[in-house]
C-alpha cells in the first residue's frame, strides 16, 4: 500500500489499470466475500470476542488456566490452521457445540453499514459468503450489518467438512457446490494466504486491509502483502465496490 490518501487501488505488477480495468476486462458474474474482518472492520471488536470465547472453551474443556489455554489455542492455530481442527484431530470433539460456543458473542459493537450494503446490492451477478466460521454467525453478522438479503448463500466451515481455507479442496468444494466458474469470479479476503488458491484457480483476488492495526490479531495477518496472487488491495471495501460499478465515481 502506498499513500493512504491517494488511490487505494493497486494494479498488479506489469498490468495497467486499477479497478476499472477489472470491470472492463472481465465479465465478473460472481462476487465472493469472506466474512470476518472483511465485511466488517477489525475495530468492531467481534473477533476479539470470538478469540476469547475459543480460549474459554479450551479452558473449560481441559480445565486449564487462561494463559495455558491461550498457549494451546496458538499451538492449534499454527499446527492445524484453526483451533477446531486441532480439537477434532487430537480429541475428536463434536464441532457443532464448539461453533455455537465460539460464536455466541455480543454484536452490540457492530454498527449497520448501509454504504457497504448499497455497494453490494449494486453489484451485477451472484454474491456469496465463503467463511471459515459458521452459517449462523454469518447470518447474525450480516443481519446486524443490514445486508443479509443481498447474499444468495453462505458456504461455511460445516459445508467445508471442517477443512478451512486455505486448503485447496475447500475452494473446489465451494465452487462445485455453487456451480461457480472461477474465471468469472472475484474473491475478497482479509487474509492474504487465503487468496493464493483462488488466484491459482483463475479467480480475481482482492485483499481487504484494516484501516488501523488490530492488536487482537496476528501482525502477519494484517500486513499489506504484495504478491502476484493479490490483484488488488483496499482498505475501503464499499468504495472499491462502488468504483467497480461506476469507475468514474470518486465520491
Ligand atoms: Mg476473515
py3Dmol code that shows the C-alpha trace and the ligand (Angstrom):
import py3Dmol

protein = """\
ATOM      1  CA  UNK A   1       0.000   0.000   0.000  1.00  0.00           C
ATOM      2  CA  UNK A   2       1.248   3.395  -0.851  1.00  0.00           C
ATOM      3  CA  UNK A   3      -0.011   6.762   0.312  1.00  0.00           C
ATOM      4  CA  UNK A   4      -3.320   6.063   2.075  1.00  0.00           C
ATOM      5  CA  UNK A   5      -4.735   9.383   0.943  1.00  0.00           C
ATOM      6  CA  UNK A   6      -4.061   8.544  -2.677  1.00  0.00           C
ATOM      7  CA  UNK A   7      -5.705   5.962  -4.896  1.00  0.00           C
ATOM      8  CA  UNK A   8      -6.350   2.803  -2.917  1.00  0.00           C
ATOM      9  CA  UNK A   9      -6.199   0.516  -5.872  1.00  0.00           C
ATOM     10  CA  UNK A  10      -3.055  -1.098  -6.988  1.00  0.00           C
ATOM     11  CA  UNK A  11      -2.684  -2.676 -10.366  1.00  0.00           C
ATOM     12  CA  UNK A  12      -0.779  -5.943 -10.348  1.00  0.00           C
ATOM     13  CA  UNK A  13       2.842  -5.667 -11.470  1.00  0.00           C
ATOM     14  CA  UNK A  14       3.133  -5.330 -15.201  1.00  0.00           C
ATOM     15  CA  UNK A  15      -0.536  -4.626 -15.723  1.00  0.00           C
ATOM     16  CA  UNK A  16      -2.149  -1.308 -16.283  1.00  0.00           C
ATOM     17  CA  UNK A  17      -5.289  -0.040 -14.694  1.00  0.00           C
ATOM     18  CA  UNK A  18      -6.987  -0.316 -11.367  1.00  0.00           C
ATOM     19  CA  UNK A  19     -10.440  -1.425 -10.546  1.00  0.00           C
ATOM     20  CA  UNK A  20     -11.990  -0.027 -13.692  1.00  0.00           C
ATOM     21  CA  UNK A  21      -9.744  -2.403 -15.592  1.00  0.00           C
ATOM     22  CA  UNK A  22     -11.108  -5.288 -13.551  1.00  0.00           C
ATOM     23  CA  UNK A  23     -14.658  -4.413 -14.517  1.00  0.00           C
ATOM     24  CA  UNK A  24     -13.801  -3.783 -18.139  1.00  0.00           C
ATOM     25  CA  UNK A  25     -11.538  -6.746 -18.682  1.00  0.00           C
ATOM     26  CA  UNK A  26     -13.626  -9.381 -17.007  1.00  0.00           C
ATOM     27  CA  UNK A  27     -17.204 -10.470 -17.126  1.00  0.00           C
ATOM     28  CA  UNK A  28     -17.384 -10.937 -13.371  1.00  0.00           C
ATOM     29  CA  UNK A  29     -20.587 -12.740 -12.562  1.00  0.00           C
ATOM     30  CA  UNK A  30     -19.868 -13.992  -9.059  1.00  0.00           C
ATOM     31  CA  UNK A  31     -18.741 -11.982  -6.066  1.00  0.00           C
ATOM     32  CA  UNK A  32     -17.320 -13.972  -3.182  1.00  0.00           C
ATOM     33  CA  UNK A  33     -16.742 -12.475   0.239  1.00  0.00           C
ATOM     34  CA  UNK A  34     -15.012 -13.735   3.319  1.00  0.00           C
ATOM     35  CA  UNK A  35     -16.946 -12.692   6.420  1.00  0.00           C
ATOM     36  CA  UNK A  36     -14.846 -11.860   9.487  1.00  0.00           C
ATOM     37  CA  UNK A  37     -12.681  -8.750   9.177  1.00  0.00           C
ATOM     38  CA  UNK A  38     -13.692  -8.458   5.518  1.00  0.00           C
ATOM     39  CA  UNK A  39     -17.377  -7.471   5.592  1.00  0.00           C
ATOM     40  CA  UNK A  40     -16.863  -5.601   8.844  1.00  0.00           C
ATOM     41  CA  UNK A  41     -13.777  -3.820  10.164  1.00  0.00           C
ATOM     42  CA  UNK A  42     -11.485  -5.405  12.708  1.00  0.00           C
ATOM     43  CA  UNK A  43     -12.234  -2.493  15.021  1.00  0.00           C
ATOM     44  CA  UNK A  44     -15.776  -3.817  15.535  1.00  0.00           C
ATOM     45  CA  UNK A  45     -14.495  -5.953  18.406  1.00  0.00           C
ATOM     46  CA  UNK A  46     -16.137  -9.123  17.154  1.00  0.00           C
ATOM     47  CA  UNK A  47     -13.030 -11.152  16.504  1.00  0.00           C
ATOM     48  CA  UNK A  48     -11.554 -10.402  19.965  1.00  0.00           C
ATOM     49  CA  UNK A  49     -14.749 -11.778  21.475  1.00  0.00           C
ATOM     50  CA  UNK A  50     -14.641 -14.940  19.354  1.00  0.00           C
ATOM     51  CA  UNK A  51     -10.967 -15.288  20.133  1.00  0.00           C
ATOM     52  CA  UNK A  52     -11.682 -15.092  23.865  1.00  0.00           C
ATOM     53  CA  UNK A  53     -14.619 -17.494  23.594  1.00  0.00           C
ATOM     54  CA  UNK A  54     -12.252 -20.002  21.980  1.00  0.00           C
ATOM     55  CA  UNK A  55      -9.783 -19.528  24.824  1.00  0.00           C
ATOM     56  CA  UNK A  56     -12.628 -20.001  27.302  1.00  0.00           C
ATOM     57  CA  UNK A  57     -13.773 -23.156  25.525  1.00  0.00           C
ATOM     58  CA  UNK A  58     -10.275 -24.624  25.821  1.00  0.00           C
ATOM     59  CA  UNK A  59     -10.041 -23.521  29.416  1.00  0.00           C
ATOM     60  CA  UNK A  60     -13.361 -25.235  30.257  1.00  0.00           C
ATOM     61  CA  UNK A  61     -12.710 -28.319  28.160  1.00  0.00           C
ATOM     62  CA  UNK A  62      -9.259 -29.081  29.544  1.00  0.00           C
ATOM     63  CA  UNK A  63      -9.517 -27.411  32.951  1.00  0.00           C
ATOM     64  CA  UNK A  64      -6.707 -25.041  32.039  1.00  0.00           C
ATOM     65  CA  UNK A  65      -5.900 -21.584  33.347  1.00  0.00           C
ATOM     66  CA  UNK A  66      -6.259 -18.741  30.859  1.00  0.00           C
ATOM     67  CA  UNK A  67      -2.603 -18.498  29.887  1.00  0.00           C
ATOM     68  CA  UNK A  68      -2.254 -22.214  29.269  1.00  0.00           C
ATOM     69  CA  UNK A  69      -5.495 -22.268  27.279  1.00  0.00           C
ATOM     70  CA  UNK A  70      -4.175 -19.355  25.220  1.00  0.00           C
ATOM     71  CA  UNK A  71      -0.921 -21.155  24.508  1.00  0.00           C
ATOM     72  CA  UNK A  72      -2.804 -24.270  23.414  1.00  0.00           C
ATOM     73  CA  UNK A  73      -5.011 -22.144  21.164  1.00  0.00           C
ATOM     74  CA  UNK A  74      -1.969 -20.682  19.429  1.00  0.00           C
ATOM     75  CA  UNK A  75      -0.463 -24.148  19.093  1.00  0.00           C
ATOM     76  CA  UNK A  76      -3.614 -25.465  17.376  1.00  0.00           C
ATOM     77  CA  UNK A  77      -3.818 -22.410  15.150  1.00  0.00           C
ATOM     78  CA  UNK A  78      -0.273 -22.773  13.866  1.00  0.00           C
ATOM     79  CA  UNK A  79      -0.353 -26.552  13.644  1.00  0.00           C
ATOM     80  CA  UNK A  80      -3.857 -27.141  12.260  1.00  0.00           C
ATOM     81  CA  UNK A  81      -4.988 -23.800  10.806  1.00  0.00           C
ATOM     82  CA  UNK A  82      -7.854 -23.496  13.291  1.00  0.00           C
ATOM     83  CA  UNK A  83      -8.374 -24.381  16.923  1.00  0.00           C
ATOM     84  CA  UNK A  84     -11.354 -26.500  15.918  1.00  0.00           C
ATOM     85  CA  UNK A  85      -9.217 -28.631  13.633  1.00  0.00           C
ATOM     86  CA  UNK A  86      -6.761 -29.195  16.439  1.00  0.00           C
ATOM     87  CA  UNK A  87      -9.556 -30.238  18.774  1.00  0.00           C
ATOM     88  CA  UNK A  88     -11.071 -32.548  16.177  1.00  0.00           C
ATOM     89  CA  UNK A  89      -7.742 -34.083  15.173  1.00  0.00           C
ATOM     90  CA  UNK A  90      -6.374 -34.612  18.654  1.00  0.00           C
ATOM     91  CA  UNK A  91      -9.539 -35.078  20.710  1.00  0.00           C
ATOM     92  CA  UNK A  92     -12.292 -35.959  18.262  1.00  0.00           C
ATOM     93  CA  UNK A  93     -14.682 -33.328  19.608  1.00  0.00           C
ATOM     94  CA  UNK A  94     -18.143 -32.685  18.152  1.00  0.00           C
ATOM     95  CA  UNK A  95     -17.664 -29.441  16.182  1.00  0.00           C
ATOM     96  CA  UNK A  96     -21.229 -28.175  16.460  1.00  0.00           C
ATOM     97  CA  UNK A  97     -21.327 -27.240  20.161  1.00  0.00           C
ATOM     98  CA  UNK A  98     -17.873 -25.713  19.734  1.00  0.00           C
ATOM     99  CA  UNK A  99     -19.068 -23.484  16.890  1.00  0.00           C
ATOM    100  CA  UNK A 100     -22.138 -22.457  18.865  1.00  0.00           C
ATOM    101  CA  UNK A 101     -19.997 -21.569  21.858  1.00  0.00           C
ATOM    102  CA  UNK A 102     -17.300 -19.713  19.907  1.00  0.00           C
ATOM    103  CA  UNK A 103     -19.786 -17.553  18.021  1.00  0.00           C
ATOM    104  CA  UNK A 104     -22.034 -16.755  20.978  1.00  0.00           C
ATOM    105  CA  UNK A 105     -20.912 -13.134  21.072  1.00  0.00           C
ATOM    106  CA  UNK A 106     -22.377  -9.705  21.652  1.00  0.00           C
ATOM    107  CA  UNK A 107     -22.954  -7.844  18.380  1.00  0.00           C
ATOM    108  CA  UNK A 108     -23.735  -4.534  20.094  1.00  0.00           C
ATOM    109  CA  UNK A 109     -20.405  -3.093  18.923  1.00  0.00           C
ATOM    110  CA  UNK A 110     -21.167  -3.883  15.287  1.00  0.00           C
ATOM    111  CA  UNK A 111     -22.752  -0.940  13.505  1.00  0.00           C
ATOM    112  CA  UNK A 112     -25.027  -1.288  10.477  1.00  0.00           C
ATOM    113  CA  UNK A 113     -23.143  -0.455   7.291  1.00  0.00           C
ATOM    114  CA  UNK A 114     -25.643   0.875   4.749  1.00  0.00           C
ATOM    115  CA  UNK A 115     -22.861   2.165   2.464  1.00  0.00           C
ATOM    116  CA  UNK A 116     -21.434  -1.321   2.090  1.00  0.00           C
ATOM    117  CA  UNK A 117     -24.938  -2.751   1.763  1.00  0.00           C
ATOM    118  CA  UNK A 118     -25.751  -0.424  -1.141  1.00  0.00           C
ATOM    119  CA  UNK A 119     -22.431  -1.181  -2.799  1.00  0.00           C
ATOM    120  CA  UNK A 120     -23.029  -4.936  -2.571  1.00  0.00           C
ATOM    121  CA  UNK A 121     -26.622  -4.586  -3.774  1.00  0.00           C
ATOM    122  CA  UNK A 122     -25.428  -2.691  -6.852  1.00  0.00           C
ATOM    123  CA  UNK A 123     -23.007  -5.425  -7.953  1.00  0.00           C
ATOM    124  CA  UNK A 124     -24.223  -7.263 -11.022  1.00  0.00           C
ATOM    125  CA  UNK A 125     -24.427 -11.010 -10.517  1.00  0.00           C
ATOM    126  CA  UNK A 126     -24.336 -13.515  -7.687  1.00  0.00           C
ATOM    127  CA  UNK A 127     -22.971 -12.730  -4.250  1.00  0.00           C
ATOM    128  CA  UNK A 128     -21.860 -15.378  -1.775  1.00  0.00           C
ATOM    129  CA  UNK A 129     -20.134 -15.570   1.583  1.00  0.00           C
ATOM    130  CA  UNK A 130     -17.307 -18.084   1.994  1.00  0.00           C
ATOM    131  CA  UNK A 131     -16.240 -18.281   5.624  1.00  0.00           C
ATOM    132  CA  UNK A 132     -14.254 -20.463   7.995  1.00  0.00           C
ATOM    133  CA  UNK A 133     -16.892 -19.573  10.603  1.00  0.00           C
ATOM    134  CA  UNK A 134     -20.433 -20.886  10.975  1.00  0.00           C
ATOM    135  CA  UNK A 135     -23.525 -20.131   8.911  1.00  0.00           C
ATOM    136  CA  UNK A 136     -25.343 -18.878  11.979  1.00  0.00           C
ATOM    137  CA  UNK A 137     -22.550 -16.432  12.765  1.00  0.00           C
ATOM    138  CA  UNK A 138     -22.599 -15.185   9.158  1.00  0.00           C
ATOM    139  CA  UNK A 139     -26.350 -14.708   9.376  1.00  0.00           C
ATOM    140  CA  UNK A 140     -26.185 -12.870  12.711  1.00  0.00           C
ATOM    141  CA  UNK A 141     -23.425 -10.572  11.484  1.00  0.00           C
ATOM    142  CA  UNK A 142     -24.867  -9.709   8.077  1.00  0.00           C
ATOM    143  CA  UNK A 143     -28.289  -9.164   9.663  1.00  0.00           C
ATOM    144  CA  UNK A 144     -26.753  -6.665  12.085  1.00  0.00           C
ATOM    145  CA  UNK A 145     -24.788  -5.011   9.277  1.00  0.00           C
ATOM    146  CA  UNK A 146     -28.098  -4.695   7.446  1.00  0.00           C
ATOM    147  CA  UNK A 147     -27.417  -6.550   4.219  1.00  0.00           C
ATOM    148  CA  UNK A 148     -28.017 -10.274   4.773  1.00  0.00           C
ATOM    149  CA  UNK A 149     -30.607 -10.382   1.984  1.00  0.00           C
ATOM    150  CA  UNK A 150     -28.088  -9.493  -0.725  1.00  0.00           C
ATOM    151  CA  UNK A 151     -26.313 -12.824  -0.430  1.00  0.00           C
ATOM    152  CA  UNK A 152     -27.506 -15.856  -2.301  1.00  0.00           C
ATOM    153  CA  UNK A 153     -25.744 -18.311   0.001  1.00  0.00           C
ATOM    154  CA  UNK A 154     -23.235 -18.850   2.760  1.00  0.00           C
ATOM    155  CA  UNK A 155     -20.624 -21.583   2.463  1.00  0.00           C
ATOM    156  CA  UNK A 156     -19.419 -22.251   5.990  1.00  0.00           C
ATOM    157  CA  UNK A 157     -16.997 -24.492   7.836  1.00  0.00           C
ATOM    158  CA  UNK A 158     -19.612 -27.256   8.053  1.00  0.00           C
ATOM    159  CA  UNK A 159     -20.083 -27.160   4.255  1.00  0.00           C
ATOM    160  CA  UNK A 160     -16.295 -27.305   4.040  1.00  0.00           C
ATOM    161  CA  UNK A 161     -16.402 -30.501   6.121  1.00  0.00           C
ATOM    162  CA  UNK A 162     -14.241 -28.650   8.653  1.00  0.00           C
ATOM    163  CA  UNK A 163     -11.327 -28.240   6.287  1.00  0.00           C
ATOM    164  CA  UNK A 164     -10.726 -24.476   6.432  1.00  0.00           C
ATOM    165  CA  UNK A 165      -9.440 -22.098   3.806  1.00  0.00           C
ATOM    166  CA  UNK A 166      -6.692 -22.053   2.526  1.00  0.00           C
ATOM    167  CA  UNK A 167      -6.906 -25.797   1.752  1.00  0.00           C
ATOM    168  CA  UNK A 168      -7.441 -26.185  -1.968  1.00  0.00           C
ATOM    169  CA  UNK A 169     -10.060 -28.917  -1.621  1.00  0.00           C
ATOM    170  CA  UNK A 170     -12.334 -26.496   0.210  1.00  0.00           C
ATOM    171  CA  UNK A 171     -12.277 -23.931  -2.606  1.00  0.00           C
ATOM    172  CA  UNK A 172     -13.013 -26.693  -5.093  1.00  0.00           C
ATOM    173  CA  UNK A 173     -15.894 -27.939  -2.962  1.00  0.00           C
ATOM    174  CA  UNK A 174     -17.257 -24.398  -2.690  1.00  0.00           C
ATOM    175  CA  UNK A 175     -17.021 -23.753  -6.437  1.00  0.00           C
ATOM    176  CA  UNK A 176     -18.611 -27.100  -7.296  1.00  0.00           C
ATOM    177  CA  UNK A 177     -21.439 -26.808  -4.768  1.00  0.00           C
ATOM    178  CA  UNK A 178     -22.441 -23.400  -6.102  1.00  0.00           C
ATOM    179  CA  UNK A 179     -21.583 -24.050  -9.764  1.00  0.00           C
ATOM    180  CA  UNK A 180     -19.218 -21.095  -9.936  1.00  0.00           C
ATOM    181  CA  UNK A 181     -16.902 -20.554 -12.868  1.00  0.00           C
ATOM    182  CA  UNK A 182     -13.690 -19.312 -11.255  1.00  0.00           C
ATOM    183  CA  UNK A 183     -12.664 -17.243 -14.280  1.00  0.00           C
ATOM    184  CA  UNK A 184     -15.776 -15.138 -13.811  1.00  0.00           C
ATOM    185  CA  UNK A 185     -15.430 -14.761 -10.048  1.00  0.00           C
ATOM    186  CA  UNK A 186     -13.678 -12.352  -7.736  1.00  0.00           C
ATOM    187  CA  UNK A 187     -12.847 -13.026  -4.095  1.00  0.00           C
ATOM    188  CA  UNK A 188     -12.478 -10.530  -1.244  1.00  0.00           C
ATOM    189  CA  UNK A 189     -10.488 -11.583   1.827  1.00  0.00           C
ATOM    190  CA  UNK A 190      -8.602 -10.023   4.699  1.00  0.00           C
ATOM    191  CA  UNK A 191      -6.065 -12.871   4.894  1.00  0.00           C
ATOM    192  CA  UNK A 192      -3.553 -12.871   2.052  1.00  0.00           C
ATOM    193  CA  UNK A 193      -2.844 -16.591   2.430  1.00  0.00           C
ATOM    194  CA  UNK A 194      -6.495 -17.335   1.582  1.00  0.00           C
ATOM    195  CA  UNK A 195      -6.131 -15.690  -1.839  1.00  0.00           C
ATOM    196  CA  UNK A 196      -3.360 -17.853  -3.222  1.00  0.00           C
ATOM    197  CA  UNK A 197      -5.580 -20.784  -4.221  1.00  0.00           C
ATOM    198  CA  UNK A 198      -8.325 -18.569  -5.703  1.00  0.00           C
ATOM    199  CA  UNK A 199      -5.678 -16.996  -7.927  1.00  0.00           C
ATOM    200  CA  UNK A 200      -4.395 -20.437  -8.974  1.00  0.00           C
ATOM    201  CA  UNK A 201      -7.947 -21.449  -9.840  1.00  0.00           C
ATOM    202  CA  UNK A 202      -8.354 -18.402 -12.076  1.00  0.00           C
ATOM    203  CA  UNK A 203     -10.268 -16.044  -9.821  1.00  0.00           C
ATOM    204  CA  UNK A 204      -9.545 -12.370  -9.355  1.00  0.00           C
ATOM    205  CA  UNK A 205      -8.444 -11.547  -5.821  1.00  0.00           C
ATOM    206  CA  UNK A 206      -8.773  -8.512  -3.587  1.00  0.00           C
ATOM    207  CA  UNK A 207      -7.046  -8.202  -0.215  1.00  0.00           C
ATOM    208  CA  UNK A 208      -9.166  -6.201   2.231  1.00  0.00           C
ATOM    209  CA  UNK A 209      -6.885  -4.395   4.634  1.00  0.00           C
ATOM    210  CA  UNK A 210      -7.671  -2.935   8.041  1.00  0.00           C
ATOM    211  CA  UNK A 211      -7.727   0.835   8.318  1.00  0.00           C
ATOM    212  CA  UNK A 212      -5.908   0.508  11.627  1.00  0.00           C
ATOM    213  CA  UNK A 213      -3.732  -2.117  13.209  1.00  0.00           C
ATOM    214  CA  UNK A 214      -5.813  -4.502  15.317  1.00  0.00           C
ATOM    215  CA  UNK A 215      -3.855  -5.520  18.434  1.00  0.00           C
ATOM    216  CA  UNK A 216      -6.045  -8.601  18.877  1.00  0.00           C
ATOM    217  CA  UNK A 217      -4.888 -10.175  15.648  1.00  0.00           C
ATOM    218  CA  UNK A 218      -1.570 -11.554  14.466  1.00  0.00           C
ATOM    219  CA  UNK A 219       0.574  -8.855  12.878  1.00  0.00           C
ATOM    220  CA  UNK A 220       1.434 -11.082   9.922  1.00  0.00           C
ATOM    221  CA  UNK A 221      -2.264 -11.297   9.098  1.00  0.00           C
ATOM    222  CA  UNK A 222      -2.525  -7.532   8.767  1.00  0.00           C
ATOM    223  CA  UNK A 223       0.395  -6.806   6.514  1.00  0.00           C
ATOM    224  CA  UNK A 224      -0.212  -5.132   3.183  1.00  0.00           C
ATOM    225  CA  UNK A 225       1.078  -8.121   1.261  1.00  0.00           C
ATOM    226  CA  UNK A 226       2.448  -7.698  -2.210  1.00  0.00           C
ATOM    227  CA  UNK A 227       2.258 -10.938  -4.116  1.00  0.00           C
ATOM    228  CA  UNK A 228       1.378 -11.979  -7.630  1.00  0.00           C
ATOM    229  CA  UNK A 229      -1.755 -13.714  -6.365  1.00  0.00           C
ATOM    230  CA  UNK A 230      -3.134 -10.471  -4.940  1.00  0.00           C
ATOM    231  CA  UNK A 231      -4.561  -8.490  -7.834  1.00  0.00           C
ATOM    232  CA  UNK A 232      -5.820  -5.559  -5.795  1.00  0.00           C
ATOM    233  CA  UNK A 233      -5.898  -4.372  -2.240  1.00  0.00           C
ATOM    234  CA  UNK A 234      -8.122  -1.883  -0.495  1.00  0.00           C
ATOM    235  CA  UNK A 235      -8.840  -0.531   2.965  1.00  0.00           C
ATOM    236  CA  UNK A 236     -12.248   0.733   1.804  1.00  0.00           C
ATOM    237  CA  UNK A 237     -14.335  -2.172   0.542  1.00  0.00           C
ATOM    238  CA  UNK A 238     -17.512  -0.154  -0.069  1.00  0.00           C
ATOM    239  CA  UNK A 239     -15.602   2.453  -2.087  1.00  0.00           C
ATOM    240  CA  UNK A 240     -13.802  -0.249  -4.045  1.00  0.00           C
ATOM    241  CA  UNK A 241     -17.089  -1.943  -4.992  1.00  0.00           C
ATOM    242  CA  UNK A 242     -18.713   1.363  -5.919  1.00  0.00           C
ATOM    243  CA  UNK A 243     -15.882   2.146  -8.293  1.00  0.00           C
ATOM    244  CA  UNK A 244     -16.183  -1.247  -9.975  1.00  0.00           C
ATOM    245  CA  UNK A 245     -19.793  -0.495 -10.814  1.00  0.00           C
ATOM    246  CA  UNK A 246     -19.195   3.218 -11.556  1.00  0.00           C
ATOM    247  CA  UNK A 247     -15.468   3.624 -12.247  1.00  0.00           C
ATOM    248  CA  UNK A 248     -15.712   7.393 -12.632  1.00  0.00           C
ATOM    249  CA  UNK A 249     -17.431   7.932  -9.302  1.00  0.00           C
ATOM    250  CA  UNK A 250     -14.771   9.274  -6.985  1.00  0.00           C
ATOM    251  CA  UNK A 251     -17.114  10.217  -4.172  1.00  0.00           C
TER     252      UNK A 251
END
"""
ligand_1 = """\
1
MG
Mg -11.512 -13.038 7.536
"""
view = py3Dmol.view(width=600, height=400)
view.addModel(protein, "pdb")
view.setStyle({"model": 0}, {"cartoon": {"style": "trace"}})
view.addModel(ligand_1, "xyz")
view.setStyle({"model": 1}, {"stick": {}})
view.zoomTo()
view.show()
